């Protein structure tokens, strides 16, 4: 079967390799590009590895069908390089 004959469906997620940094610490990661997002998020494991710290707060994110999800977040600042 060729791809056009198959019933399989694929979701394409645009990613790009970037370097996140804090002071002299740098980590190369794959960033997910989301045209609909109004905020930038970083994984807590990466933030920890960079030594980032901040105050925790509860935030809400819009998801499918007009629903929202709440989760705990932390505001941090970090640098980004291509």
mmCIF file of the N, C-alpha and C atoms, coordinates in Angstrom:
data_MODEL
# 
_entry.id   MODEL 
# 
loop_
_atom_site.group_PDB 
_atom_site.id 
_atom_site.type_symbol 
_atom_site.label_atom_id 
_atom_site.label_alt_id 
_atom_site.label_comp_id 
_atom_site.label_asym_id 
_atom_site.label_entity_id 
_atom_site.label_seq_id 
_atom_site.pdbx_PDB_ins_code 
_atom_site.Cartn_x 
_atom_site.Cartn_y 
_atom_site.Cartn_z 
_atom_site.occupancy 
_atom_site.B_iso_or_equiv 
_atom_site.pdbx_formal_charge 
_atom_site.auth_seq_id 
_atom_site.auth_comp_id 
_atom_site.auth_asym_id 
_atom_site.auth_atom_id 
_atom_site.pdbx_PDB_model_num 
ATOM 1   N N  . UNK A 1 1  ? 0.828   -1.185 0.000  1.00 0.00 ? 1  UNK A N  1 
ATOM 2   C CA . UNK A 1 1  ? 0.000   0.000  0.000  1.00 0.00 ? 1  UNK A CA 1 
ATOM 3   C C  . UNK A 1 1  ? 0.871   1.247  0.000  1.00 0.00 ? 1  UNK A C  1 
ATOM 4   N N  . UNK A 1 2  ? 0.474   2.227  -0.731 1.00 0.00 ? 2  UNK A N  1 
ATOM 5   C CA . UNK A 1 2  ? 1.168   3.507  -0.685 1.00 0.00 ? 2  UNK A CA 1 
ATOM 6   C C  . UNK A 1 2  ? 0.509   4.359  0.383  1.00 0.00 ? 2  UNK A C  1 
ATOM 7   N N  . UNK A 1 3  ? 1.135   5.461  0.713  1.00 0.00 ? 3  UNK A N  1 
ATOM 8   C CA . UNK A 1 3  ? 0.590   6.342  1.741  1.00 0.00 ? 3  UNK A CA 1 
ATOM 9   C C  . UNK A 1 3  ? -0.796  6.844  1.409  1.00 0.00 ? 3  UNK A C  1 
ATOM 10  N N  . UNK A 1 4  ? -1.088  7.078  0.114  1.00 0.00 ? 4  UNK A N  1 
ATOM 11  C CA . UNK A 1 4  ? -2.408  7.584  -0.257 1.00 0.00 ? 4  UNK A CA 1 
ATOM 12  C C  . UNK A 1 4  ? -3.476  6.502  -0.163 1.00 0.00 ? 4  UNK A C  1 
ATOM 13  N N  . UNK A 1 5  ? -3.082  5.225  -0.200 1.00 0.00 ? 5  UNK A N  1 
ATOM 14  C CA . UNK A 1 5  ? -4.036  4.126  -0.112 1.00 0.00 ? 5  UNK A CA 1 
ATOM 15  C C  . UNK A 1 5  ? -4.262  3.689  1.335  1.00 0.00 ? 5  UNK A C  1 
ATOM 16  N N  . UNK A 1 6  ? -3.432  4.113  2.226  1.00 0.00 ? 6  UNK A N  1 
ATOM 17  C CA . UNK A 1 6  ? -3.504  3.712  3.620  1.00 0.00 ? 6  UNK A CA 1 
ATOM 18  C C  . UNK A 1 6  ? -4.562  4.515  4.365  1.00 0.00 ? 6  UNK A C  1 
ATOM 19  N N  . UNK A 1 7  ? -5.117  3.925  5.412  1.00 0.00 ? 7  UNK A N  1 
ATOM 20  C CA . UNK A 1 7  ? -6.063  4.631  6.271  1.00 0.00 ? 7  UNK A CA 1 
ATOM 21  C C  . UNK A 1 7  ? -5.376  5.349  7.410  1.00 0.00 ? 7  UNK A C  1 
ATOM 22  N N  . UNK A 1 8  ? -4.050  5.260  7.483  1.00 0.00 ? 8  UNK A N  1 
ATOM 23  C CA . UNK A 1 8  ? -3.305  5.909  8.556  1.00 0.00 ? 8  UNK A CA 1 
ATOM 24  C C  . UNK A 1 8  ? -3.358  7.415  8.397  1.00 0.00 ? 8  UNK A C  1 
ATOM 25  N N  . UNK A 1 9  ? -3.436  8.098  9.535  1.00 0.00 ? 9  UNK A N  1 
ATOM 26  C CA . UNK A 1 9  ? -3.420  9.552  9.530  1.00 0.00 ? 9  UNK A CA 1 
ATOM 27  C C  . UNK A 1 9  ? -2.223  10.020 10.338 1.00 0.00 ? 9  UNK A C  1 
ATOM 28  N N  . UNK A 1 10 ? -1.608  11.091 9.902  1.00 0.00 ? 10 UNK A N  1 
ATOM 29  C CA . UNK A 1 10 ? -0.431  11.618 10.561 1.00 0.00 ? 10 UNK A CA 1 
ATOM 30  C C  . UNK A 1 10 ? -0.685  13.040 11.032 1.00 0.00 ? 10 UNK A C  1 
ATOM 31  N N  . UNK A 1 11 ? -0.098  13.390 12.145 1.00 0.00 ? 11 UNK A N  1 
ATOM 32  C CA . UNK A 1 11 ? -0.133  14.749 12.650 1.00 0.00 ? 11 UNK A CA 1 
ATOM 33  C C  . UNK A 1 11 ? 1.288   15.283 12.556 1.00 0.00 ? 11 UNK A C  1 
ATOM 34  N N  . UNK A 1 12 ? 1.441   16.392 11.868 1.00 0.00 ? 12 UNK A N  1 
ATOM 35  C CA . UNK A 1 12 ? 2.759   16.987 11.706 1.00 0.00 ? 12 UNK A CA 1 
ATOM 36  C C  . UNK A 1 12 ? 2.912   18.107 12.727 1.00 0.00 ? 12 UNK A C  1 
ATOM 37  N N  . UNK A 1 13 ? 3.933   18.002 13.557 1.00 0.00 ? 13 UNK A N  1 
ATOM 38  C CA . UNK A 1 13 ? 4.199   19.033 14.550 1.00 0.00 ? 13 UNK A CA 1 
ATOM 39  C C  . UNK A 1 13 ? 5.511   19.716 14.160 1.00 0.00 ? 13 UNK A C  1 
ATOM 40  N N  . UNK A 1 14 ? 5.437   21.020 13.952 1.00 0.00 ? 14 UNK A N  1 
ATOM 41  C CA . UNK A 1 14 ? 6.632   21.761 13.539 1.00 0.00 ? 14 UNK A CA 1 
ATOM 42  C C  . UNK A 1 14 ? 7.546   21.962 14.738 1.00 0.00 ? 14 UNK A C  1 
ATOM 43  N N  . UNK A 1 15 ? 8.768   21.479 14.628 1.00 0.00 ? 15 UNK A N  1 
ATOM 44  C CA . UNK A 1 15 ? 9.768   21.662 15.669 1.00 0.00 ? 15 UNK A CA 1 
ATOM 45  C C  . UNK A 1 15 ? 11.029  22.239 15.048 1.00 0.00 ? 15 UNK A C  1 
ATOM 46  N N  . UNK A 1 16 ? 11.815  22.873 15.887 1.00 0.00 ? 16 UNK A N  1 
ATOM 47  C CA . UNK A 1 16 ? 13.073  23.467 15.438 1.00 0.00 ? 16 UNK A CA 1 
ATOM 48  C C  . UNK A 1 16 ? 14.080  23.321 16.574 1.00 0.00 ? 16 UNK A C  1 
ATOM 49  N N  . UNK A 1 17 ? 15.333  22.950 16.260 1.00 0.00 ? 17 UNK A N  1 
ATOM 50  C CA . UNK A 1 17 ? 16.340  22.866 17.327 1.00 0.00 ? 17 UNK A CA 1 
ATOM 51  C C  . UNK A 1 17 ? 16.763  24.271 17.773 1.00 0.00 ? 17 UNK A C  1 
ATOM 52  N N  . UNK A 1 18 ? 16.800  24.492 19.079 1.00 0.00 ? 18 UNK A N  1 
ATOM 53  C CA . UNK A 1 18 ? 17.216  25.775 19.642 1.00 0.00 ? 18 UNK A CA 1 
ATOM 54  C C  . UNK A 1 18 ? 18.106  25.519 20.851 1.00 0.00 ? 18 UNK A C  1 
ATOM 55  N N  . UNK A 1 19 ? 18.776  26.554 21.272 1.00 0.00 ? 19 UNK A N  1 
ATOM 56  C CA . UNK A 1 19 ? 19.581  26.500 22.491 1.00 0.00 ? 19 UNK A CA 1 
ATOM 57  C C  . UNK A 1 19 ? 18.930  27.428 23.507 1.00 0.00 ? 19 UNK A C  1 
ATOM 58  N N  . UNK A 1 20 ? 18.577  26.882 24.669 1.00 0.00 ? 20 UNK A N  1 
ATOM 59  C CA . UNK A 1 20 ? 18.068  27.699 25.761 1.00 0.00 ? 20 UNK A CA 1 
ATOM 60  C C  . UNK A 1 20 ? 19.222  27.933 26.725 1.00 0.00 ? 20 UNK A C  1 
ATOM 61  N N  . UNK A 1 21 ? 19.259  29.120 27.319 1.00 0.00 ? 21 UNK A N  1 
ATOM 62  C CA . UNK A 1 21 ? 20.411  29.443 28.157 1.00 0.00 ? 21 UNK A CA 1 
ATOM 63  C C  . UNK A 1 21 ? 20.011  30.275 29.363 1.00 0.00 ? 21 UNK A C  1 
ATOM 64  N N  . UNK A 1 22 ? 20.829  30.134 30.389 1.00 0.00 ? 22 UNK A N  1 
ATOM 65  C CA . UNK A 1 22 ? 20.710  30.925 31.603 1.00 0.00 ? 22 UNK A CA 1 
ATOM 66  C C  . UNK A 1 22 ? 22.129  31.111 32.106 1.00 0.00 ? 22 UNK A C  1 
ATOM 67  N N  . UNK A 1 23 ? 22.641  32.331 32.009 1.00 0.00 ? 23 UNK A N  1 
ATOM 68  C CA . UNK A 1 23 ? 24.033  32.564 32.378 1.00 0.00 ? 23 UNK A CA 1 
ATOM 69  C C  . UNK A 1 23 ? 24.947  31.762 31.460 1.00 0.00 ? 23 UNK A C  1 
ATOM 70  N N  . UNK A 1 24 ? 25.827  30.954 32.051 1.00 0.00 ? 24 UNK A N  1 
ATOM 71  C CA . UNK A 1 24 ? 26.756  30.140 31.257 1.00 0.00 ? 24 UNK A CA 1 
ATOM 72  C C  . UNK A 1 24 ? 26.196  28.765 30.926 1.00 0.00 ? 24 UNK A C  1 
ATOM 73  N N  . UNK A 1 25 ? 25.040  28.422 31.472 1.00 0.00 ? 25 UNK A N  1 
ATOM 74  C CA . UNK A 1 25 ? 24.422  27.121 31.192 1.00 0.00 ? 25 UNK A CA 1 
ATOM 75  C C  . UNK A 1 25 ? 23.656  27.184 29.877 1.00 0.00 ? 25 UNK A C  1 
ATOM 76  N N  . UNK A 1 26 ? 23.869  26.173 29.025 1.00 0.00 ? 26 UNK A N  1 
ATOM 77  C CA . UNK A 1 26 ? 23.191  26.088 27.735 1.00 0.00 ? 26 UNK A CA 1 
ATOM 78  C C  . UNK A 1 26 ? 22.747  24.657 27.487 1.00 0.00 ? 26 UNK A C  1 
ATOM 79  N N  . UNK A 1 27 ? 21.533  24.503 26.917 1.00 0.00 ? 27 UNK A N  1 
ATOM 80  C CA . UNK A 1 27 ? 21.016  23.184 26.585 1.00 0.00 ? 27 UNK A CA 1 
ATOM 81  C C  . UNK A 1 27 ? 20.383  23.261 25.198 1.00 0.00 ? 27 UNK A C  1 
ATOM 82  N N  . UNK A 1 28 ? 20.722  22.301 24.333 1.00 0.00 ? 28 UNK A N  1 
ATOM 83  C CA . UNK A 1 28 ? 20.092  22.225 23.020 1.00 0.00 ? 28 UNK A CA 1 
ATOM 84  C C  . UNK A 1 28 ? 18.833  21.365 23.144 1.00 0.00 ? 28 UNK A C  1 
ATOM 85  N N  . UNK A 1 29 ? 17.699  21.931 22.707 1.00 0.00 ? 29 UNK A N  1 
ATOM 86  C CA . UNK A 1 29 ? 16.414  21.231 22.779 1.00 0.00 ? 29 UNK A CA 1 
ATOM 87  C C  . UNK A 1 29 ? 15.694  21.368 21.439 1.00 0.00 ? 29 UNK A C  1 
ATOM 88  N N  . UNK A 1 30 ? 14.615  20.641 21.271 1.00 0.00 ? 30 UNK A N  1 
ATOM 89  C CA . UNK A 1 30 ? 13.723  20.819 20.128 1.00 0.00 ? 30 UNK A CA 1 
ATOM 90  C C  . UNK A 1 30 ? 12.512  21.597 20.609 1.00 0.00 ? 30 UNK A C  1 
ATOM 91  N N  . UNK A 1 31 ? 12.283  22.765 20.008 1.00 0.00 ? 31 UNK A N  1 
ATOM 92  C CA . UNK A 1 31 ? 11.155  23.612 20.385 1.00 0.00 ? 31 UNK A CA 1 
ATOM 93  C C  . UNK A 1 31 ? 9.970   23.316 19.473 1.00 0.00 ? 31 UNK A C  1 
ATOM 94  N N  . UNK A 1 32 ? 8.792   23.229 20.051 1.00 0.00 ? 32 UNK A N  1 
ATOM 95  C CA . UNK A 1 32 ? 7.553   23.029 19.309 1.00 0.00 ? 32 UNK A CA 1 
ATOM 96  C C  . UNK A 1 32 ? 6.991   24.395 18.944 1.00 0.00 ? 32 UNK A C  1 
ATOM 97  N N  . UNK A 1 33 ? 6.765   24.626 17.657 1.00 0.00 ? 33 UNK A N  1 
ATOM 98  C CA . UNK A 1 33 ? 6.224   25.901 17.198 1.00 0.00 ? 33 UNK A CA 1 
ATOM 99  C C  . UNK A 1 33 ? 4.701   25.820 17.180 1.00 0.00 ? 33 UNK A C  1 
ATOM 100 N N  . UNK A 1 34 ? 4.048   26.773 17.830 1.00 0.00 ? 34 UNK A N  1 
ATOM 101 C CA . UNK A 1 34 ? 2.596   26.793 17.920 1.00 0.00 ? 34 UNK A CA 1 
ATOM 102 C C  . UNK A 1 34 ? 2.107   28.192 17.568 1.00 0.00 ? 34 UNK A C  1 
ATOM 103 N N  . UNK A 1 35 ? 1.583   28.351 16.365 1.00 0.00 ? 35 UNK A N  1 
ATOM 104 C CA . UNK A 1 35 ? 1.121   29.657 15.890 1.00 0.00 ? 35 UNK A CA 1 
ATOM 105 C C  . UNK A 1 35 ? -0.010  30.232 16.732 1.00 0.00 ? 35 UNK A C  1 
ATOM 106 N N  . UNK A 1 36 ? -0.779  29.389 17.402 1.00 0.00 ? 36 UNK A N  1 
ATOM 107 C CA . UNK A 1 36 ? -1.936  29.850 18.170 1.00 0.00 ? 36 UNK A CA 1 
ATOM 108 C C  . UNK A 1 36 ? -1.584  30.224 19.606 1.00 0.00 ? 36 UNK A C  1 
ATOM 109 N N  . UNK A 1 37 ? -0.370  29.938 20.046 1.00 0.00 ? 37 UNK A N  1 
ATOM 110 C CA . UNK A 1 37 ? -0.002  30.204 21.427 1.00 0.00 ? 37 UNK A CA 1 
ATOM 111 C C  . UNK A 1 37 ? 0.299   31.680 21.650 1.00 0.00 ? 37 UNK A C  1 
ATOM 112 N N  . UNK A 1 38 ? -0.070  32.171 22.818 1.00 0.00 ? 38 UNK A N  1 
ATOM 113 C CA . UNK A 1 38 ? 0.232   33.557 23.188 1.00 0.00 ? 38 UNK A CA 1 
ATOM 114 C C  . UNK A 1 38 ? 1.302   33.614 24.275 1.00 0.00 ? 38 UNK A C  1 
ATOM 115 N N  . UNK A 1 39 ? 1.822   32.456 24.657 1.00 0.00 ? 39 UNK A N  1 
ATOM 116 C CA . UNK A 1 39 ? 2.844   32.368 25.699 1.00 0.00 ? 39 UNK A CA 1 
ATOM 117 C C  . UNK A 1 39 ? 3.917   31.373 25.292 1.00 0.00 ? 39 UNK A C  1 
ATOM 118 N N  . UNK A 1 40 ? 5.061   31.479 25.942 1.00 0.00 ? 40 UNK A N  1 
ATOM 119 C CA . UNK A 1 40 ? 6.148   30.532 25.734 1.00 0.00 ? 40 UNK A CA 1 
ATOM 120 C C  . UNK A 1 40 ? 6.273   29.681 26.979 1.00 0.00 ? 40 UNK A C  1 
ATOM 121 N N  . UNK A 1 41 ? 6.368   28.373 26.798 1.00 0.00 ? 41 UNK A N  1 
ATOM 122 C CA . UNK A 1 41 ? 6.486   27.449 27.916 1.00 0.00 ? 41 UNK A CA 1 
ATOM 123 C C  . UNK A 1 41 ? 7.762   26.641 27.781 1.00 0.00 ? 41 UNK A C  1 
ATOM 124 N N  . UNK A 1 42 ? 8.356   26.298 28.911 1.00 0.00 ? 42 UNK A N  1 
ATOM 125 C CA . UNK A 1 42 ? 9.564   25.479 28.936 1.00 0.00 ? 42 UNK A CA 1 
ATOM 126 C C  . UNK A 1 42 ? 9.309   24.328 29.911 1.00 0.00 ? 42 UNK A C  1 
ATOM 127 N N  . UNK A 1 43 ? 9.775   23.161 29.568 1.00 0.00 ? 43 UNK A N  1 
ATOM 128 C CA . UNK A 1 43 ? 9.612   21.970 30.392 1.00 0.00 ? 43 UNK A CA 1 
ATOM 129 C C  . UNK A 1 43 ? 10.292  22.177 31.744 1.00 0.00 ? 43 UNK A C  1 
ATOM 130 N N  . UNK A 1 44 ? 9.680   21.694 32.814 1.00 0.00 ? 44 UNK A N  1 
ATOM 131 C CA . UNK A 1 44 ? 10.235  21.885 34.160 1.00 0.00 ? 44 UNK A CA 1 
ATOM 132 C C  . UNK A 1 44 ? 11.595  21.210 34.315 1.00 0.00 ? 44 UNK A C  1 
ATOM 133 N N  . UNK A 1 45 ? 11.833  20.098 33.622 1.00 0.00 ? 45 UNK A N  1 
ATOM 134 C CA . UNK A 1 45 ? 13.144  19.440 33.685 1.00 0.00 ? 45 UNK A CA 1 
ATOM 135 C C  . UNK A 1 45 ? 14.232  20.320 33.080 1.00 0.00 ? 45 UNK A C  1 
ATOM 136 N N  . UNK A 1 46 ? 13.922  20.979 31.965 1.00 0.00 ? 46 UNK A N  1 
ATOM 137 C CA . UNK A 1 46 ? 14.886  21.873 31.323 1.00 0.00 ? 46 UNK A CA 1 
ATOM 138 C C  . UNK A 1 46 ? 15.134  23.088 32.209 1.00 0.00 ? 46 UNK A C  1 
ATOM 139 N N  . UNK A 1 47 ? 14.058  23.657 32.771 1.00 0.00 ? 47 UNK A N  1 
ATOM 140 C CA . UNK A 1 47 ? 14.197  24.814 33.663 1.00 0.00 ? 47 UNK A CA 1 
ATOM 141 C C  . UNK A 1 47 ? 15.071  24.474 34.861 1.00 0.00 ? 47 UNK A C  1 
ATOM 142 N N  . UNK A 1 48 ? 14.879  23.283 35.416 1.00 0.00 ? 48 UNK A N  1 
ATOM 143 C CA . UNK A 1 48 ? 15.679  22.840 36.553 1.00 0.00 ? 48 UNK A CA 1 
ATOM 144 C C  . UNK A 1 48 ? 17.146  22.685 36.167 1.00 0.00 ? 48 UNK A C  1 
ATOM 145 N N  . UNK A 1 49 ? 17.393  22.088 34.997 1.00 0.00 ? 49 UNK A N  1 
ATOM 146 C CA . UNK A 1 49 ? 18.765  21.901 34.518 1.00 0.00 ? 49 UNK A CA 1 
ATOM 147 C C  . UNK A 1 49 ? 19.476  23.238 34.297 1.00 0.00 ? 49 UNK A C  1 
ATOM 148 N N  . UNK A 1 50 ? 18.719  24.265 33.910 1.00 0.00 ? 50 UNK A N  1 
ATOM 149 C CA . UNK A 1 50 ? 19.288  25.595 33.714 1.00 0.00 ? 50 UNK A CA 1 
ATOM 150 C C  . UNK A 1 50 ? 19.400  26.376 35.023 1.00 0.00 ? 50 UNK A C  1 
ATOM 151 N N  . UNK A 1 51 ? 18.862  25.823 36.114 1.00 0.00 ? 51 UNK A N  1 
ATOM 152 C CA . UNK A 1 51 ? 18.909  26.512 37.407 1.00 0.00 ? 51 UNK A CA 1 
ATOM 153 C C  . UNK A 1 51 ? 17.908  27.643 37.509 1.00 0.00 ? 51 UNK A C  1 
ATOM 154 N N  . UNK A 1 52 ? 16.815  27.580 36.755 1.00 0.00 ? 52 UNK A N  1 
ATOM 155 C CA . UNK A 1 52 ? 15.804  28.637 36.783 1.00 0.00 ? 52 UNK A CA 1 
ATOM 156 C C  . UNK A 1 52 ? 14.873  28.447 37.964 1.00 0.00 ? 52 UNK A C  1 
ATOM 157 N N  . UNK A 1 53 ? 14.524  29.560 38.624 1.00 0.00 ? 53 UNK A N  1 
ATOM 158 C CA . UNK A 1 53 ? 13.614  29.517 39.764 1.00 0.00 ? 53 UNK A CA 1 
ATOM 159 C C  . UNK A 1 53 ? 12.688  30.709 39.710 1.00 0.00 ? 53 UNK A C  1 
ATOM 160 N N  . UNK A 1 54 ? 11.512  30.557 40.304 1.00 0.00 ? 54 UNK A N  1 
ATOM 161 C CA . UNK A 1 54 ? 10.539  31.643 40.353 1.00 0.00 ? 54 UNK A CA 1 
ATOM 162 C C  . UNK A 1 54 ? 9.405   31.277 41.287 1.00 0.00 ? 54 UNK A C  1 
ATOM 163 N N  . UNK A 1 55 ? 8.389   32.117 41.314 1.00 0.00 ? 55 UNK A N  1 
ATOM 164 C CA . UNK A 1 55 ? 7.213   31.899 42.155 1.00 0.00 ? 55 UNK A CA 1 
ATOM 165 C C  . UNK A 1 55 ? 6.189   31.051 41.401 1.00 0.00 ? 55 UNK A C  1 
ATOM 166 N N  . UNK A 1 56 ? 5.616   30.060 42.085 1.00 0.00 ? 56 UNK A N  1 
ATOM 167 C CA . UNK A 1 56 ? 4.570   29.243 41.488 1.00 0.00 ? 56 UNK A CA 1 
ATOM 168 C C  . UNK A 1 56 ? 3.245   29.994 41.460 1.00 0.00 ? 56 UNK A C  1 
ATOM 169 N N  . UNK A 1 57 ? 2.436   29.734 40.433 1.00 0.00 ? 57 UNK A N  1 
ATOM 170 C CA . UNK A 1 57 ? 1.086   30.280 40.341 1.00 0.00 ? 57 UNK A CA 1 
ATOM 171 C C  . UNK A 1 57 ? 0.221   29.300 39.550 1.00 0.00 ? 57 UNK A C  1 
ATOM 172 N N  . UNK A 1 58 ? -1.079  29.460 39.624 1.00 0.00 ? 58 UNK A N  1 
ATOM 173 C CA . UNK A 1 58 ? -2.018  28.627 38.876 1.00 0.00 ? 58 UNK A CA 1 
ATOM 174 C C  . UNK A 1 58 ? -2.385  29.372 37.595 1.00 0.00 ? 58 UNK A C  1 
ATOM 175 N N  . UNK A 1 59 ? -2.331  28.686 36.453 1.00 0.00 ? 59 UNK A N  1 
ATOM 176 C CA . UNK A 1 59 ? -2.694  29.289 35.174 1.00 0.00 ? 59 UNK A CA 1 
ATOM 177 C C  . UNK A 1 59 ? -3.723  28.417 34.469 1.00 0.00 ? 59 UNK A C  1 
ATOM 178 N N  . UNK A 1 60 ? -4.497  29.030 33.603 1.00 0.00 ? 60 UNK A N  1 
ATOM 179 C CA . UNK A 1 60 ? -5.498  28.298 32.821 1.00 0.00 ? 60 UNK A CA 1 
ATOM 180 C C  . UNK A 1 60 ? -5.113  28.360 31.355 1.00 0.00 ? 60 UNK A C  1 
ATOM 181 N N  . UNK A 1 61 ? -5.286  27.235 30.670 1.00 0.00 ? 61 UNK A N  1 
ATOM 182 C CA . UNK A 1 61 ? -4.974  27.126 29.248 1.00 0.00 ? 61 UNK A CA 1 
ATOM 183 C C  . UNK A 1 61 ? -6.229  26.685 28.516 1.00 0.00 ? 61 UNK A C  1 
ATOM 184 N N  . UNK A 1 62 ? -6.545  27.366 27.425 1.00 0.00 ? 62 UNK A N  1 
ATOM 185 C CA . UNK A 1 62 ? -7.697  26.972 26.601 1.00 0.00 ? 62 UNK A CA 1 
ATOM 186 C C  . UNK A 1 62 ? -7.345  25.721 25.822 1.00 0.00 ? 62 UNK A C  1 
ATOM 187 N N  . UNK A 1 63 ? -8.245  24.755 25.835 1.00 0.00 ? 63 UNK A N  1 
ATOM 188 C CA . UNK A 1 63 ? -8.060  23.507 25.098 1.00 0.00 ? 63 UNK A CA 1 
ATOM 189 C C  . UNK A 1 63 ? -9.247  23.338 24.149 1.00 0.00 ? 63 UNK A C  1 
ATOM 190 N N  . UNK A 1 64 ? -9.435  22.155 23.618 1.00 0.00 ? 64 UNK A N  1 
ATOM 191 C CA . UNK A 1 64 ? -10.486 21.918 22.636 1.00 0.00 ? 64 UNK A CA 1 
ATOM 192 C C  . UNK A 1 64 ? -11.879 22.155 23.178 1.00 0.00 ? 64 UNK A C  1 
ATOM 193 N N  . UNK A 1 65 ? -12.791 22.452 22.271 1.00 0.00 ? 65 UNK A N  1 
ATOM 194 C CA . UNK A 1 65 ? -14.216 22.606 22.568 1.00 0.00 ? 65 UNK A CA 1 
ATOM 195 C C  . UNK A 1 65 ? -14.520 23.684 23.602 1.00 0.00 ? 65 UNK A C  1 
ATOM 196 N N  . UNK A 1 66 ? -13.723 24.741 23.628 1.00 0.00 ? 66 UNK A N  1 
ATOM 197 C CA . UNK A 1 66 ? -13.973 25.848 24.536 1.00 0.00 ? 66 UNK A CA 1 
ATOM 198 C C  . UNK A 1 66 ? -13.689 25.547 25.995 1.00 0.00 ? 66 UNK A C  1 
ATOM 199 N N  . UNK A 1 67 ? -13.064 24.434 26.278 1.00 0.00 ? 67 UNK A N  1 
ATOM 200 C CA . UNK A 1 67 ? -12.749 24.038 27.654 1.00 0.00 ? 67 UNK A CA 1 
ATOM 201 C C  . UNK A 1 67 ? -11.437 24.688 28.099 1.00 0.00 ? 67 UNK A C  1 
ATOM 202 N N  . UNK A 1 68 ? -11.203 24.724 29.392 1.00 0.00 ? 68 UNK A N  1 
ATOM 203 C CA . UNK A 1 68 ? -9.931  25.200 29.944 1.00 0.00 ? 68 UNK A CA 1 
ATOM 204 C C  . UNK A 1 68 ? -9.395  24.164 30.920 1.00 0.00 ? 68 UNK A C  1 
ATOM 205 N N  . UNK A 1 69 ? -8.100  24.132 31.035 1.00 0.00 ? 69 UNK A N  1 
ATOM 206 C CA . UNK A 1 69 ? -7.413  23.271 31.997 1.00 0.00 ? 69 UNK A CA 1 
ATOM 207 C C  . UNK A 1 69 ? -6.555  24.160 32.883 1.00 0.00 ? 69 UNK A C  1 
ATOM 208 N N  . UNK A 1 70 ? -6.514  23.884 34.164 1.00 0.00 ? 70 UNK A N  1 
ATOM 209 C CA . UNK A 1 70 ? -5.683  24.630 35.112 1.00 0.00 ? 70 UNK A CA 1 
ATOM 210 C C  . UNK A 1 70 ? -4.488  23.793 35.503 1.00 0.00 ? 70 UNK A C  1 
ATOM 211 N N  . UNK A 1 71 ? -3.340  24.444 35.651 1.00 0.00 ? 71 UNK A N  1 
ATOM 212 C CA . UNK A 1 71 ? -2.163  23.748 36.141 1.00 0.00 ? 71 UNK A CA 1 
ATOM 213 C C  . UNK A 1 71 ? -1.223  24.736 36.818 1.00 0.00 ? 71 UNK A C  1 
ATOM 214 N N  . UNK A 1 72 ? -0.305  24.183 37.575 1.00 0.00 ? 72 UNK A N  1 
ATOM 215 C CA . UNK A 1 72 ? 0.661   24.993 38.299 1.00 0.00 ? 72 UNK A CA 1 
ATOM 216 C C  . UNK A 1 72 ? 1.816   25.344 37.362 1.00 0.00 ? 72 UNK A C  1 
ATOM 217 N N  . UNK A 1 73 ? 2.237   26.607 37.393 1.00 0.00 ? 73 UNK A N  1 
ATOM 218 C CA . UNK A 1 73 ? 3.318   27.082 36.538 1.00 0.00 ? 73 UNK A CA 1 
ATOM 219 C C  . UNK A 1 73 ? 4.253   27.966 37.347 1.00 0.00 ? 73 UNK A C  1 
ATOM 220 N N  . UNK A 1 74 ? 5.378   28.291 36.746 1.00 0.00 ? 74 UNK A N  1 
ATOM 221 C CA . UNK A 1 74 ? 6.352   29.172 37.378 1.00 0.00 ? 74 UNK A CA 1 
ATOM 222 C C  . UNK A 1 74 ? 6.886   30.125 36.309 1.00 0.00 ? 74 UNK A C  1 
ATOM 223 N N  . UNK A 1 75 ? 6.835   31.414 36.556 1.00 0.00 ? 75 UNK A N  1 
ATOM 224 C CA . UNK A 1 75 ? 7.369   32.393 35.617 1.00 0.00 ? 75 UNK A CA 1 
ATOM 225 C C  . UNK A 1 75 ? 8.889   32.453 35.770 1.00 0.00 ? 75 UNK A C  1 
ATOM 226 N N  . UNK A 1 76 ? 9.603   32.268 34.660 1.00 0.00 ? 76 UNK A N  1 
ATOM 227 C CA . UNK A 1 76 ? 11.060  32.330 34.652 1.00 0.00 ? 76 UNK A CA 1 
ATOM 228 C C  . UNK A 1 76 ? 11.524  33.091 33.417 1.00 0.00 ? 76 UNK A C  1 
ATOM 229 N N  . UNK A 1 77 ? 12.759  33.535 33.433 1.00 0.00 ? 77 UNK A N  1 
ATOM 230 C CA . UNK A 1 77 ? 13.356  34.189 32.275 1.00 0.00 ? 77 UNK A CA 1 
ATOM 231 C C  . UNK A 1 77 ? 14.549  33.379 31.823 1.00 0.00 ? 77 UNK A C  1 
ATOM 232 N N  . UNK A 1 78 ? 14.669  33.205 30.488 1.00 0.00 ? 78 UNK A N  1 
ATOM 233 C CA . UNK A 1 78 ? 15.800  32.474 29.932 1.00 0.00 ? 78 UNK A CA 1 
ATOM 234 C C  . UNK A 1 78 ? 16.092  33.031 28.549 1.00 0.00 ? 78 UNK A C  1 
ATOM 235 N N  . UNK A 1 79 ? 17.302  32.765 28.059 1.00 0.00 ? 79 UNK A N  1 
ATOM 236 C CA . UNK A 1 79 ? 17.696  33.204 26.730 1.00 0.00 ? 79 UNK A CA 1 
ATOM 237 C C  . UNK A 1 79 ? 17.435  32.110 25.721 1.00 0.00 ? 79 UNK A C  1 
ATOM 238 N N  . UNK A 1 80 ? 17.376  32.511 24.447 1.00 0.00 ? 80 UNK A N  1 
ATOM 239 C CA . UNK A 1 80 ? 17.095  31.586 23.359 1.00 0.00 ? 80 UNK A CA 1 
ATOM 240 C C  . UNK A 1 80 ? 18.008  31.919 22.187 1.00 0.00 ? 80 UNK A C  1 
ATOM 241 N N  . UNK A 1 81 ? 18.644  30.892 21.620 1.00 0.00 ? 81 UNK A N  1 
ATOM 242 C CA . UNK A 1 81 ? 19.512  31.063 20.457 1.00 0.00 ? 81 UNK A CA 1 
ATOM 243 C C  . UNK A 1 81 ? 19.104  30.069 19.383 1.00 0.00 ? 81 UNK A C  1 
ATOM 244 N N  . UNK A 1 82 ? 19.370  30.447 18.130 1.00 0.00 ? 82 UNK A N  1 
ATOM 245 C CA . UNK A 1 82 ? 19.097  29.507 17.038 1.00 0.00 ? 82 UNK A CA 1 
ATOM 246 C C  . UNK A 1 82 ? 20.241  28.517 16.907 1.00 0.00 ? 82 UNK A C  1 
# 
